[in-house]
Structures are given as C-alpha cells and as structure tokens.
Amino acid sequence: MSDTITPQLFTELRKIPEARCDDPFAILGPHPDGRSRCVTAYDPGAVELSAVVVGKAHPLDPVPGLEGVFRGKVAGTKPYLLRGKAADGAEWEVEDAYRFGPVLGEIDEYLLGEGTHKRLWQALGAHVREHEGVEGTSFAVWAPNARRVSVVGDFNLWDGRRHVMRRRGATGVWEIFIPGVGEGAVYKYEIVGAHGEVMPLKADPVGFGSQHPPENASVVRDIRGYGWSDKGWMSRREAQQSREAPISVYEVHLGSWRRRDGNRPLSYVEAATELVEYVKDMGFTHIELLPISEYPFDGSWGYQPVGLFAPTVRHGPPHEFRDLVNAAHKADLGVIIDWVPGHFPTDAHGLGQFDGTALYEHADPREGFHQDWNTLIYNYGRREVANFLTSNALYWLEEYHVDGLRVDAVASMLYRDYSRKDGEWVPNKDGGRENYEAIAMLQNMNIETYGQAPGIMTVAEESTSFPKVSRPVYDGGLGFGFKWNMGWMNDTLEYMKKDPIYRRHHHHQMTFGLHYAFSENFILPISHDEVVHGKGSMLGRMPGTDWERFANLRAYYGFMWGHPGKKLLFMGQEFAQAHEWNHDAELDWQMAGSGHHKGLQNLVRDLNKLYTATPALHAKDCDPAGFQWIEANDADRSVFAWVRRGGKDDPAVVVLCNFTPVEQPAYLVGMPSAGTWREALNSDAGLYGGGDRGNMGSVTAIDTPSHGLPASAQVVIPPLSAVYLIKD
C-alpha cells in the first residue's frame, strides 16, 4: 500500500470495486492534494491508467489489493482524459465522469426537495446536453431510500461500479453527467435498496424512450428542438374545444387500426398521413389514442404503462409522434391521449419497490394493490408521487402539443373500496370511502393543466354518480372539462339489444339520460370497451335480419348524434365491423368498402358533417336550453321526437326516431314554427343502405299547436330510422 493511502482511505477506496460506495464524488475524480491535485479513477478493465492533460500522460498508480482502482498526482488545473490499457494491449481514452460538477441547480434542488417541481421532466430523466464544454447525457432519478444508485448500459458494460451517481442532499435525487453518451444509448438504473439488496435493474421513471418490448431498458432520446408548424391550430384550440364547440371523437388503438407488411403496426409517420386523412374525411373533429405511454404487454392495450414519459417505440421515436400530432393539427384535428394515473403494473423493471421500499405505491395492499388488474396503486397522498403524475400530464400537453387527456378509470381512484369487500380496504380519516388524496391530485392536475396549457381539455372516464366531475375546482368540482356518460351508453345499448317487439317495455332506457344530461359536460362514448371481452361487435348486438341489424345501428347512431352531448366512436364502429375487435390484427377494411357497411360509413360521415355545421346540434350540448322533448312517451310505437336549439338566430333541428320495423306514414309531431322544414338527414336513405323512404325532401308544418309547440306536421318516419328536420 502506498504511504499516502491511510487505512481509513483504503477502507473508503475498497467500497468502489465492492460496489458499496454511496458517495463516489467524495473519492473519485480530482481532489486537492496540497498545492497539486490527486486523481482517483476506477476502470476494472485496465492494467494501466493515465490522466492525459493536453497530450501529456500522467500515470496513475494502481492501488494494491484493489483491482481497477488507480490514483496519482496530476499537475495543473486543466481538464484531463483517462487513457487506459488492457492486458491484451488494447488502449482507449475516455472522459472521467467524476471530474464534472452537478447539473441540477439550486432551484431544481429546492423544488425537488419540496416535491413541487411542476416540470419534473426538465430535471429528472436522461438529458442530452453540453456540460462544462463537453457533450454527453445527464441522468437524474428519485430514489430517496436507496443506498446506492448507478447508471448502467452498453457504455459501461452494465457494470454498476463504474457510474455510481451523486446524491443531492435531502432531495432523494441522484444524478450524474456521463460524457460521450448520447441519443439512442440504452440504460437502466442499478439500485441498492434500503435494506442493502440489489434491486432488479429499473427503467427510468422519467425516461423519454424505451426499447421495443419485450426488451425493457430505457433509451436516451433527445427531445429538444422539434420544428412545430401548428401555430394556427394552437391559436384556435380553445374555441374548438369548448362546451359550445362540435366535438366528435374517433377513438383509435394505433397498433391495430391498420397494419402493414408482416402484420406490423403503422408508424407514427404513416399514421400522420393515413389516419389523419381518414379521420378528416369522416368528419370527426378529434383523434383519441389509446395509451401511447410505453407499456410492456401488448394485451393491456397500453393501460398498464411503465414509461409514462416515453411515447411507445412500437410506432417510432418521440419526434415522430410529434409528426403525427403536428399533421393532425394542420388538418384542424385535435389529439387526445388516454392517460393512466390509476394504476401501474408490477413488472420488475417498473416503479414497484423502486428503491427497495413502497415508494410510488402504498405498502399496505389494501390501499396499494388492485385485485382486479393485478396492478399497483399510486400513493396519491405522497407529495412527490402526486407531483410526478401532475407533471406527467403537463409534459404531454407542453412537449407534444397534445390537446387533451382522457383519464382512465377515475372511479377506481375516487373510492377506497373500489371493487373491494368489507375488510379489504382502509377508510379515509373520516371513516368514509372517498379517497381524499386521489381527489386532491386530480383537482390539482386539472388546475395545473388548464392553467399552464390554455385551450386543452381533460375528460374523465368516471362510471359512478360522483358529483361535479366536470365542474371547476373553485365550485367544489374535480375540474375536468368533460365526463364520459357511461350511464347513457349502458342504458341505450341495453335497449337496442332488445327485439323491437319488447322495446315498448324498456322505453325509459332511451329517455332516462335526459334527467341528468346537463348535470355534467358529457361525452357520449361508444368506446373500445363495448367491442371486447366477448361482447362482440356493435352490429352483432343489434337484433333482427341482416337488413334490420344495419337499420337498427343506423337509427341508433342517428339517435346518438341528435342527443345532447359530444360524440365518440371507437374505430371500426363507423363501418359496422362485424367481428369483435382484435388488438393483434387490423380492422377488416374490406368490409368498409361494400354494401351496408359502406352505407353506414356514409351515414357516420354525414352525421359528423351535419353535427359540425349545425349550431343547434352542438352549441348547447351541455345546456338544458338546447333541448326540448316533443314526444318522449310513445312506448307503444317506440318513437322519440325532440327539438335541438342553438343561439337565438340558429335554425332549430327536430329529430325523430322510430325503433320498430313498422313505418309511421303520418306521424303527428309538434313543431317549433310553421313553414317548410328540410329533411336534412334520413338514416333510411339509399345512400346509407336504407329503403329510401321518407318525406320527399321536406315537411310542411302548419299553425296548429301540438305537443306544447305552436305548430305541427305529419311526418313519415321510416322503419328503424332517424330523421332530422331543419327550418332553413
């Protein structure tokens, strides 16, 4: 042992090759030694090591008994490189990561320590940057209970001893800058847990990229400097996503919308052309993507995410996802993504027991484990975890210009006893079932996203009667912009499944939704959940002959588009795909091109165009002043009729639906005014696959009051149809 190495120092140096060092910057790198500096370095592959300053090599002495540890004096203060030589004579030169100072500043450190860093992704994760004049990547990760954290990857032979990170005070954050590491580098974190155990290698919780599943390492992605060209859309967005705007959403699982050679999914770039053009042609206003945050298991459809900050690599790198969003905006389409803060999977490389403790989740399985999904539940009451989720929501809105977040499984977050029996859950502080912490997180998420990203929308998939989901937080609400109307969807689909002869006994299922239609800002969803798990297809749920099934579905869509509330259809439903959705194969596009399928597709296109162009059909979707029943009680004939209204100068629309296979040739209905009413849409039109029965283009209303309205008309309502009348 060298005379300069004391027993105490040797004990500290020994921790390095033994992978027990939790403060490597105190030992490795350059340190003052009198009027000189002493460099300590670790390279287990070297038999010789030198510090090279402006071309001059300063040999470092191997420390006896500690393989790979070298130490020696290096004159001057200029930067140095490490030159190594292996036993076989191979030589290399690298920068010494331990000669670089911290990247995170005092403000970052303060906010991280508080758990209030609104843009967490700007501090944590892997960032390609220039630091102290050298190109490389800075890594930072939150692991407060870890004894040691290292970055491992191909660049250091996955050796956790080579790049042990710097602990940043009491923040719980570890960081290091590694020179020479850049875009595309594969990495994970090697963590020694709270009890001294080496954890399974962990992906980066704030990583911007990932390997293609089943591989699961994080990938360094430089997300700086994208050239957006969507200024026009962004300036109009707030008006186009308001309660008064026409919003018709096409819900898409990008992995199975279309496929290419070898049954591969479309890339983001391909979708930027093909999907955008199709959605635009069909008259929808928005694309909603099932979760695109990285996820390990295809069969979860993205609803078990691991990489919340990484667009899934299944379709390309992050910039190409931006290409898709940018293209949608240039086509005047909004983009909504599914966001999943309700649970996360137990995969070993994920967030579970991240630093050897229940860090992101609850330790108690009664609070921290979803029995239904075999997943973990976030600890919403932990400030850093709530901040992680809120920051992630903001990340998608700011970095990717996403226009909205549809928040999955909100009910599972709101209630502590969700899908649990007595004794399987922990009451709140007041002894109740509400999850106060989750409620607070959701409220704060909505405050921050609406405040920081003007014009966006958040949508709750909430299946209970929890009050004020889509009301502002200042009014005691959760702060969402919209809520899925699951009750309406369940009731109306149950009605449509019935043979028409029995529908008279279930008439209320089509009218009940109007009792609460304006209690929230509703979206009417016919989502992916309705065509999976043995439910079959929308077409398959309709009764009758082949013609009747299509007619039923056309009438149902006519009812839906005329009903108050924004619209949502899952892909394939617009042309009545006959088979249940299969996430491993593309939609049956051959169906869409022929017969009744093409007819239904034509109908959905026209419904969208009429809905968008007609203020009475959308401007008061969320306002009771926009709706009036004409006939809600004709159960014997299964007929429904109502008026939709917009502003005072907007023409009203009368909607009539007949859900029996019997034509109503002279059905008397009240009308808002006398005169000629144009038949703006008839789902029985031949263009849609119907029988071309109707009103010859118009209806004349006379000044004879009926149904509480000042005028009336006799109207032909074809069998299993919806008819729209507009006073031009």
BAKEZA-490543 format. One line per 5 residues: their letters; for each residue y, x, z of C-alpha. Coordinates in steps of 0.001 Angstrom, whole numbers, always signed. Each point is the difference from the previous one (the first is absolute). Example, Ala and Ser with C-alpha at 12.3 -4.5 7.8 and 13.67 -1.06 7.14 Angstrom:
<atoms>
AS> -4500:+12300:+7800; +3440:+1370:-660
</atoms>
This chain:
<atoms>
MSDTI> +0:+0:+0; +3485:+1270:-861; +2191:+1097:+2884; +2618:-2603:-1001; -2414:-2878:+413
TPQLF> -214:-1058:+3601; -2968:-1951:+1355; +2234:-3052:+169; +1024:+395:-3646; -3584:+616:-1044
TELRK> -997:-3252:+1684; +2640:-1823:-2038; -929:+1780:-3242; -3640:-899:+499; +867:-3692:-163
IPEAR> +882:+386:-3672; -3414:+862:-1489; -1596:-2303:+2570; +2135:-2889:-1298; +1381:-731:+3464
CDDPF> +3640:+906:-603; +2405:-2941:+446; +3196:+2059:-315; -609:+2366:-2919; +3680:+695:-692
AILGP> +243:+1627:+3432; -2567:+2585:-1117; -152:+200:-3791; +2770:+1001:-2355; +2906:+2361:+756
HPDGR> +1183:+540:+3569; +2554:+2442:+1464; -1485:+3186:+1383; +2804:+2005:+1470; +2300:+912:-2891
SRCVT> -2698:-691:-2543; -2204:-2955:-816; -3711:-433:+424; -1996:-2102:-2461; -3240:-1636:+1057
AYDPG> -2117:-1628:-2701; -3374:-1608:-356; -2127:+228:-3135; -3764:-149:+633; -734:+1034:-3584
AVELS> +1846:+3307:+245; -1217:+3436:+1065; +3489:+1399:-595; +3364:-1728:+320; +3539:+1190:-636
AVVVG> +3463:-1476:+215; +1799:+756:-3272; +3806:+236:+140; +1802:+534:-3317; -3113:+1581:-1445
KAHPL> -681:+2288:+2961; -3227:-627:+1895; -76:+183:+3795; -3632:+114:+1123; -977:-2322:+2821
DPVPG> -2640:+1174:+2429; -3145:-2044:+510; -314:-1086:+3612; -3347:+1298:+1286; -2419:-2760:+890
LEGVF> +1989:-2696:-1797; -1120:-282:-3617; +2824:-948:-2345; +2813:+640:+2495; +2492:+2694:-1026
RGKVA> +3103:+1282:+1704; +2623:+2642:-651; +3670:+942:-186; +1976:-880:-3121; +3393:+1586:-433
GTKPY> +3129:-1999:-819; +693:-3700:-131; -664:-815:-3640; -2743:-2479:-943; -3478:+1363:-505
LLRGK> -3203:-904:-1791; -3490:+484:+1367; -2257:+2156:-2192; -3673:-304:+767; -3064:+1891:-1147
AADGA> -3569:-1255:+245; -3148:+2000:+575; -824:-260:-3721; +3361:+1496:-941; +1720:-3216:-1058
EWEVE> +3706:-107:+837; +2548:-2806:+407; +3570:-601:+1091; +1197:-3105:+1834; +2974:-1188:+1972
DAYRF> -495:-177:+3735; +427:-3626:+1121; +826:+1242:+3488; +3186:+1771:-1044; +1689:-3313:-830
GPVLG> +2003:-2092:+2397; -363:-3750:+546; +850:-2503:-2701; +692:-3014:+2195; +3521:-77:+1379
EIDEY> +1363:-1112:+3342; +774:-3538:-1164; -3536:-396:-1353; -1379:+1346:+3249; +2123:-2420:+2026
LLGEG> -951:-3067:-2062; -3672:+975:-104; +12:+461:+3751; +1523:-3462:+413; -2366:-1584:-2508
THKRL> +3000:-1378:-1894; -3:+1996:-3265; +609:-2796:-2526; -950:+2233:-2926; -2996:+1655:+1554
WQALG> -1310:+1146:-3358; +2988:+2300:-432; -1065:+1966:+3104; -3806:-295:+149; -2555:+549:-2733
AHVRE> -141:+2781:-2586; +3269:+880:-1774; +316:+2378:-2920; +3198:+1931:+624; +1826:+3302:+29
HEGVE> +272:+1360:+3532; +1842:+3206:+863; +60:+864:-3679; -3745:-454:-602; -1856:-2846:-1767
GTSFA> -2789:-1679:+1890; -930:-3129:+1912; +945:-1052:+3506; -2530:-2006:+1987; +728:-2134:+3055
VWAPN> -2266:-2394:+1889; +148:-2002:+3227; -2878:+850:+2336; +1456:+76:+3532; -3255:+402:+1904
ARRVS> -1544:+2688:-2210; -673:+3456:+1375; +289:+1552:-3438; +838:-1214:-3507; -581:+2001:-3182
VVGDF> +549:-661:-3682; -3133:+761:-2002; -627:+5:-3731; -1163:+2044:-2952; +3029:+2248:+532
NLWDG> -1453:+1301:+3284; -3724:-539:-610; +78:-3037:+2330; +229:+2396:+2937; +1804:-1615:+2923
RRHVM> +873:+3399:+1480; +2305:+1023:-2846; +2795:-2577:+157; +283:-1309:+3533; +3138:-2112:+268
RRRGA> +3061:+256:+2247; +355:-2581:+2762; +3509:-1518:+30; +855:-397:+3653; -799:-3351:+1552
TGVWE> +54:-1905:-3305; -3751:+142:-491; +684:+1319:-3503; -1548:+3153:-1462; +1460:+1751:-3040
IFIPG> -359:+3058:-2232; +1396:+1237:-3301; -2638:+1582:-2239; +1452:+2086:-2839; -1551:-270:-3438
VGEGA> -1628:-3380:+579; +1258:-2632:-2421; -646:-3156:-2000; -3666:-943:-207; -1213:+2077:+2954
VYKYE> -2820:-1680:+1921; +242:+4:+3806; -1010:-1569:+3294; +804:+549:+3662; -2456:+1710:+2316
IVGAH> +693:-1292:+3479; -1331:+1138:+3344; +143:-3156:+2043; +1262:-745:+3451; -3333:+925:+1568
GEVMP> -560:+3184:-1986; -2183:-1544:-2676; +479:+844:-3682; +702:-3312:-1724; -1290:-906:-3459
LKADP> +2502:+1290:-2542; +2843:-2519:-290; +1969:-1135:-3027; +3771:+58:+358; +1271:-3323:+1430
VGFGS> +3261:+506:-1909; -1506:+1729:-3030; +1376:-990:-3401; -3240:+512:-1895; -3760:+30:+346
QHPPE> -3117:+1099:-1778; -1889:-2573:-2026; -2507:-1825:+2222; -2631:+701:+1183; +1782:+3327:+586
NASVV> +2604:-560:+2651; +2202:+3043:+533; +3766:-325:-291; +1766:+1468:-3027; +3464:+1551:+3
RDIRG> +2229:-2119:-2231; +3601:+812:-796; +1648:-3435:-55; +3540:+1265:-573; +2140:-556:-3026
YGWSD> -1309:-3048:-1842; +2344:-1188:-2747; +376:-3721:+664; +1504:-2154:-2748; -81:-3387:+1745
KGWMS> +3604:-237:+1172; +471:-3352:-1723; -2913:-1640:+1791; +929:+1515:+3358; +3515:-1409:-298
RREAQ> -1353:-3495:-767; -2939:+47:+2362; +1532:-1778:+2943; +853:-3061:-2078; -3396:+8:-1739
QSREA> -1929:+53:+3263; +1970:-2554:+1978; -1238:-3358:+1259; +1877:-1616:-2897; -1580:+2161:-2714
PISVY> -3060:-833:-2110; -2815:+2157:+1371; -3406:-170:-1676; -2378:+2775:+993; -2965:+1442:-1902
EVHLG> -2331:+1553:+2567; -1964:+2970:-1344; -2812:+2255:+1092; +901:+2927:-2201; -3509:+1410:+72
SWRRR> -1520:-3013:-1725; +2731:-1641:-2072; -1014:+1974:-3061; -2372:+2927:-435; -319:+2717:-2588
DGNRP> -2682:+2308:-1375; -2693:+693:+2527; +1112:-3037:+2011; +2888:+1939:+1504; +2993:-1835:+1423
LSYVE> +3358:+101:-1749; +2362:+2772:+938; +3431:-791:+1381; +1441:+1158:-3324; -2262:-2317:-2000
AATEL> +836:-2879:+2337; +3694:+759:-490; -456:-1176:-3567; -2939:-2409:-64; +367:-1802:+3322
VEYVK> +3770:-214:-188; -57:-1394:-3546; -2637:-2582:+897; +1727:-1207:+3151; +3300:-236:-1837
DMGFT> -1587:-1971:-2830; -1603:-2388:+2501; +3370:-793:+1542; -695:+1250:+3504; +2904:+1544:+1875
HIELL> -1920:+2381:+2238; -3092:+2173:+94; -1730:+187:+3355; -2463:+2850:+410; -2869:-73:+2433
PISEY> +366:+3025:+2304; +640:+3220:-1842; +230:+2213:+3099; -2921:+2409:-117; -3277:-1405:+1255
PFDGS> -3522:+1469:+125; -2169:-3032:-817; +327:-1826:-3336; -1587:-3117:+1467; +2905:-465:+2408
WGYQP> +2349:-595:-2993; +2502:+2188:+1856; +89:-2056:+3194; -1408:+2880:+2057; +2605:+2696:-715
VGLFA> -73:+3555:+1307; +2937:+1561:-1851; +2889:-2392:+601; +2483:+2328:-1706; -2156:+847:-3040
PTVRH> -249:-2190:-3116; -3695:-26:-816; -974:+2770:-2383; -2424:-2376:-1706; +2787:-747:-2476
GPPHE> +1966:+3238:+7; +2449:+2075:+2065; +3075:-1377:+1814; +2501:+500:-2822; -2187:-2083:-2295
FRDLV> +11:-2866:+2480; +3777:+252:-247; -412:-284:-3775; -1668:-3381:+508; +2711:-1278:+2336
NAAHK> +2756:+1316:-2253; -1532:-1671:-3073; -326:-3308:+1852; +3645:+134:+1023; +1138:+746:-3546
ADLGV> -1920:-3111:-1041; +1826:-1970:+2724; -3113:-327:+2144; -173:+591:+3726; -2845:+1931:+1639
IIDWV> -1528:-1052:+3308; -2724:+2016:+1715; -2446:-1029:+2676; +748:+1773:+3274; -2693:+251:+2654
PGHFP> +1310:+717:+3529; -2607:-2208:+1646; -2901:+2441:+178; -1406:+3270:-1259; -3550:+1249:-626
TDAHG> -2110:+2140:+2280; -653:+2705:-2633; -264:+3406:+1671; +2805:+1506:-2101; +2382:-2822:+890
LGQFD> +2244:-895:+2924; -2679:-879:+2532; -83:+2352:+3014; +2378:+2147:-1984; +693:+2618:+2644
GTALY> -3055:-709:+2118; +1652:-3021:+1601; +708:-3585:-976; +3300:+1027:-1572; +698:-2641:-2634
EHADP> -2399:-2578:+1411; -623:-1526:+3433; -2634:+1662:+2154; -1298:-3387:+1178; -2112:-1559:-2805
REGFH> +1159:-3442:+1149; +3414:+982:-1328; -818:+2769:-2455; -2968:-1188:-2061; -409:-2802:-2552
QDWNT> -3536:-1300:+281; +282:-1957:-3272; +921:+3001:-2121; -1410:+2912:+2003; +3462:+1519:+33
LIYNY> +2466:+1325:+2550; +3226:-1685:+1088; +3302:+1833:+270; +1575:+339:+3424; +3204:-1827:-900
GRREV> +1386:+558:+3479; +66:+3761:-458; +3426:+917:-1274; -1198:+2750:-2338; -2635:-2255:-1568
ANFLT> +2412:-2876:-550; +2431:+2488:-1541; -2782:+1380:-2237; -634:-3468:-1411; +3635:-1039:-360
SNALY> +840:+3292:-1671; -2913:-466:-2395; +1321:-3398:-1045; +3385:+1555:-727; -1658:+2887:-1851
WLEEY> -1435:-2228:-2725; +3287:-1810:-440; +2133:+3132:-219; -2223:+2594:-1655; -1748:-2310:-2475
HVDGL> +2636:-2726:-496; -2582:-2618:+946; +1689:-3397:+265; -2110:-1641:+2650; -2783:+322:+2526
RVDAV> -2650:-2657:+447; -1244:+600:+3530; -3717:-570:+347; -1738:-1866:+2827; +3098:-672:+2096
ASMLY> -1877:-2534:+2138; -2398:+2729:+1140; +3014:+1920:+1297; +1782:-2879:+1718; -2841:-1084:+2265
RDYSR> -1920:+2128:+2471; -2928:-2407:-106; -261:-20:-3794; -3647:-654:-876; -1041:+799:+3597
KDGEW> -1852:-1927:+2665; +1052:-323:+3618; -332:+3335:+1755; +290:+1956:-3270; +3782:+326:+79
VPNKD> +2773:+1118:+2327; +2837:-2464:+723; +3632:+1034:-284; +2139:+719:+3070; +622:-3716:+407
GGREN> -3665:-915:-248; +346:-1397:-3525; -1592:+731:-3372; +3076:+1107:-1973; +170:+3691:-841
YEAIA> +3560:+770:+1046; -190:+3576:-1229; -1178:-943:-3498; +2670:-2695:-177; +2681:+2537:+921
MLQNM> -1292:+2462:-2600; +59:-2623:-2750; +3482:-1134:+981; +1289:+3559:-17; -1729:+707:-3315
NIETY> +1799:-2941:-1573; +3343:+953:+1529; -292:+3566:-1274; -1314:-776:-3482; +2511:-2740:-748
GQAPG> +2765:+2116:+1521; -842:+3275:-1725; -1230:-1297:-3378; +2249:-2885:-1120; -1559:-2648:-2182
IMTVA> -3617:+543:+996; -2369:-2726:+1182; -2737:-40:+2595; -2776:-2565:-98; -2350:-918:+2830
EESTS> -3589:-983:-546; -82:-2077:+3162; -2627:-2709:+299; +1030:-1738:+3241; +2948:-2149:+1059
FPKVS> +1815:+2860:+1728; +3645:-1121:+27; +2871:+1485:-2027; -1976:+2585:-1933; +2612:-28:-2769
RPVYD> +3040:-463:+2187; +2404:+2791:+976; -697:+2036:+3094; +3397:-975:+1431; -1239:-3608:-136
GGLGF> -3187:+840:+1885; -2066:+460:-3158; -2237:+2784:-1251; +2508:+807:-2737; -2202:-343:-3104
GFKWN> +1568:-1201:-3213; -2955:-2194:-948; -3348:-1205:+1298; -3192:-857:-1852; -750:-3709:+350
MGWMN> -3682:+263:+888; -170:-3586:+1273; +1191:-1389:-3313; -2471:+2158:-1875; -2979:-1038:+2146
DTLEY> +835:-3711:-45; +671:-310:-3711; -3031:+2012:-1045; -2212:-2138:+2213; +1406:-3071:-1738
MKKDP> -526:+1438:-3472; -3661:+800:+756; -698:-3695:+541; -1339:-2195:-2762; +2914:-2216:-1099
IYRRH> -1834:-3075:+1205; +329:+1269:+3577; +3523:+1380:-200; +1545:-3285:+1127; -1457:+694:+3439
HHHQM> +1660:+3430:+172; +3393:-871:-1460; +1800:+1374:+3044; -1199:+3518:-753; +2419:+142:-2925
TFGLH> +2938:-1506:+1878; -367:+1492:+3466; +1616:+3287:-1026; +3328:-1751:-476; +161:-731:+3731
YAFSE> +605:+3714:+627; +940:+1305:-3463; +3483:+1036:+1122; -823:+1341:+3444; -421:+3453:-1576
NFILP> +941:+1684:-3263; -3368:-557:-1612; -1930:+1588:-2836; -2883:-2089:-1345; -2866:+2496:-343
ISHDE> -3163:-305:-2032; -1013:+3537:+846; -2920:+2380:-363; -1506:-1464:+3168; -786:-3185:-1916
VVHGK> -2274:+1651:-2565; -2198:+2265:+2158; -2823:-132:+2534; -1965:-2680:-1784; +2931:-2354:-571
GSMLG> -434:+366:-3742; +2934:-492:-2322; +2829:-2495:-93; -1603:-1637:-3023; -3348:-150:+1735
RMPGT> +1519:-1942:+2909; +1184:-2792:-2254; -2333:-3026:-367; -1218:-1790:-3118; -899:+865:-3553
DWERF> +1239:+3147:-1660; +3041:-1802:-1384; +711:-1643:+3361; -180:+3286:+1880; +2672:+1499:-2226
ANLRA> +2075:-3173:+173; -253:+0:+3795; +1163:+3597:+147; +2872:-664:-2395; +1088:-2970:+2103
YYGFM> -255:+2044:+3178; +2193:+2766:-1375; +2457:-2666:-1154; +40:-1405:+3536; +481:+3512:+1419
WGHPG> +2890:+1010:-2251; +1775:-3277:+680; -493:+255:+3773; +2667:+1642:+2189; -748:+3665:+648
KKLLF> -202:+3225:-1957; -3194:+582:-2015; -2830:+2554:+58; -3151:+273:-2123; -2650:+2675:+166
MGQEF> -898:+1675:-3279; -2521:-1850:-2127; +981:-3377:+1416; +2622:-376:-2717; -2737:-334:-2624
AQAHE> -2688:-1516:+2235; -2442:+2871:+183; -3302:-1732:+519; -1596:+2623:+2215; +798:+1158:+3497
WNHDA> +2237:+3070:+100; -1876:+3308:-53; +2050:+2978:+1160; -2295:+2395:-1874; +599:-1491:-3450
ELDWQ> +2941:-1183:-2061; +928:-3627:-498; -1831:-1856:-2734; +2771:+288:-2565; -2157:-1404:-2772
MAGSG> +210:-3336:+1769; +3793:+52:-58; +110:+80:-3765; -1767:-3218:-841; -360:-3718:+589
HHKGL> +960:-1643:+3239; +569:+3380:+1645; +2742:+818:-2480; +1389:-3483:+472; +274:+477:+3750
QNLVR> +1632:+3382:-522; +2550:-1688:-2264; +665:-2570:+2728; +624:+2611:+2700; +2357:+1847:-2330
DLNKL> +1951:-3182:-680; +15:-1048:+3658; +1518:+3350:+875; +2630:-271:-2717; +915:-3542:+995
YTATP> +97:+889:+3711; +2228:+3010:-649; +2361:-1788:-2374; +403:-3179:+2073; +2040:+316:+3219
ALHAK> -1305:-3326:+1319; -3482:+1518:+127; +940:+3084:+1997; +3521:+47:+1455; -939:-2151:+2988
DCDPA> -3620:+1073:+432; +809:+563:+3672; +2439:-2886:+505; -992:-3615:+714; +2972:-1167:-2100
GFQWI> -1938:+1184:-3042; -2900:-2452:+358; -476:-3750:+117; -3212:-1979:-181; -145:-2758:-2594
EANDA> -3612:-945:+623; -2027:+1658:+2752; -2316:-2841:+995; -1861:-1079:-3134; -3366:+1183:+1235
DRSVF> -1963:-2535:-2041; +1211:+1508:-3269; +419:+3564:+1359; +3503:+165:-1442; +2857:+2025:+1456
AWVRR> +3617:-55:-1165; +3127:+1734:+1279; +3465:+1246:-904; +1125:+3627:+119; +3719:+726:+220
GGKDD> +2176:+3095:-240; +3759:+176:+183; +2245:-3002:-640; +376:+875:-3676; -3668:+893:-584
PAVVV> -2162:-2597:-1764; -2636:-1491:+2292; -3696:+247:-800; -2563:-2758:+537; -3582:+1205:+484
LCNFT> -2981:-2356:-352; -3645:+903:+656; -3133:-2031:-688; -3137:+1353:+1647; -2479:-2491:-1449
PVEQP> -1619:+56:-3461; +1581:-3405:-654; +3209:-164:-2025; +2969:-1843:+1489; +1545:-1487:-3172
AYLVG> +3037:-1720:+1544; +528:+1365:+3449; +3177:-1289:+1625; +2040:+2687:+1731; +3460:+95:+1461
MPSAG> +2423:+2340:-1760; +3189:+1683:+1227; +2017:-1458:-2898; -297:-2097:-3121; -165:+1531:-3443
TWREA> -2267:+2239:-1995; -2225:+2426:+1871; -1596:+2773:-2038; -3682:+712:+498; +524:+3684:+723
LNSDA> -3665:+739:+721; -3270:-1894:-180; -3168:+1781:+1104; -2026:-2293:-2323; +1691:+1461:-3075
GLYGG> -2331:+1256:-2702; +1573:+3445:+272; -1515:+200:+3486; -3398:-1397:-942; +828:-3600:+867
GDRGN> -293:-3244:-1902; +3626:-161:-1169; +679:-3235:+1849; +3421:-694:+1450; +3442:-1430:-586
MGSVT> +789:+1102:-3541; +2510:+2486:+1257; +2154:-2165:+2250; +261:-2907:+2397; +2808:-2574:+218
AIDTP> +1059:-1001:+3495; +1815:-3291:+550; +2437:-1144:+2663; -2653:-1761:+2053; -439:+1535:+3467
SHGLP> -3468:+1007:+1181; -1492:+2205:+2695; +3390:+316:+1676; +1614:+1408:-3158; +2673:-1667:-2175
ASAQV> -2029:-50:-3223; -3594:-264:-1169; -2277:+640:-2921; -3498:-693:-1172; -1724:+3293:-602
VIPPL> -3262:+1056:-1584; -1866:+2351:+2312; -3060:+1342:-1822; -3278:+469:+1868; -128:+3061:+2251
SAVYL> +3479:+1136:-890; +3464:+993:+1147; +3121:-1169:-1823; +3545:+1363:+432; +3027:-2104:-1034
IKD> +3533:+1442:-203; +3267:-1844:-564; +1841:+2222:-2449
</atoms>
